[in-house]
Structure formats: structure tokens, C-alpha cells
Amino acid sequence: MGDNNDNIKNGQEAVNLAATLAKAFAGKSEGQILSTIISQAEQGKKDGTLTNEDLDNFYRAVAPFVDGFKRKKLAAVIAKLKAI
């Protein structure tokens, strides 16, 4: 049962992160938002504060809210970040 609670907790954290990001980027262009997210994620991967599991959680939280093209773009960005 702990595994399910951990999954719920991780899912809630990802949703909270997505909500926080949405507020922080209100009024900015998609390009500015993507650039900021990528640079922050790259830094997190390099300094060890962002894991591939974190990236997967972020993808699962955000993907349902974007259309097919943007979802593919997001998946490509996540794959690039995981390779760091």
C-alpha cells in the first residue's frame, strides 16, 4: 500500500509543480516558458537535484493538458533532458 501512497504523493507533487509553473509564467510567451523550463531542468540534472523520475512525473502531469503536437514536443524535450 505504501507504493500506491508514494505514487499518489508524487502525482500530487507534479500537479502542484505544474500549477506553480503556470502561475509563474502567466503572460509570458510559449518560447520564453519553454526556454526557462529547459534551462532550469538542465541545471537540475547537472547538479543532481532533478531525476529522470521527476521528469517522468512532470510529463505525466502536463501531457494531458496539451495537444498532440505539443505533447510530442514535450516528450522530445523530456528525452533530451533525461540524456544529460
For each residue, the residues with C-beta under 8 A, 3 or more apart:
1: 4 5
2: 5 6
3: 6 7
4: 1 7 8
5: 1 2 8 9
6: 2 3 9 10
7: 3 4 10 11
8: 4 5 11 12
9: 5 6 12 13
10: 6 7 13 14 53 57
11: 7 8 14 15 57 60 61
12: 8 9 15 16
13: 9 10 16 17 57
14: 10 11 17 18 57 58 60 61
15: 11 12 18 19 61
16: 12 13 19 20
17: 13 14 20 21 58 61
18: 14 15 21 22 58 61 62 65
19: 15 16 22 23
20: 16 17 23 24
21: 17 18 24 25 33 37
22: 18 19 25 26
23: 19 20 26
24: 20 21
25: 21 22 28 32 33 36
26: 22 23
27:
28: 25 32 33 36
29: 32 33
30: 33 34
31: 34 35
32: 25 28 29 35 36
33: 21 25 28 29 30 36 37
34: 30 31 37 38 77
35: 31 32 38 39
36: 25 28 32 33 39 40
37: 21 33 34 40 41 77
38: 34 35 41 42 77 81
39: 35 36 42 43
40: 36 37 43 44
41: 37 38 44 45 50 55 81
42: 38 39 45 46 81 84
43: 39 40 46 47
44: 40 41 47 48 49 50 54
45: 41 42 48 50 81 84
46: 42 43 84
47: 43 44
48: 44 45
49: 44
50: 41 44 45 54 55 81
51: 54 55
52: 55 56 82
53: 10 56 57
54: 44 50 51 57 58
55: 41 50 51 52 58 59 78 81 82
56: 52 53 59 60 78
57: 10 11 13 14 53 54 60 61
58: 14 17 18 54 55 61 62 78
59: 55 56 62 63 74 75 78
60: 11 14 56 57 63
61: 11 14 15 17 18 57 58 64
62: 18 58 59 65 66 74
63: 59 60 66 71 74 75
64: 61
65: 18 62
66: 62 63 70 71 74
67: 70 71
68: 71 72
69: 72 73
70: 66 67 73 74
71: 63 66 67 68 74 75
72: 68 69 75 76
73: 69 70 76 77
74: 59 62 63 66 70 71 77 78
75: 59 63 71 72 78 79
76: 72 73 79 80
77: 34 37 38 73 74 80 81
78: 55 56 58 59 74 75 81 82
79: 75 76 82 83
80: 76 77 83 84
81: 38 41 42 45 50 55 77 78 84
82: 52 55 78 79
83: 79 80
84: 42 45 46 80 81
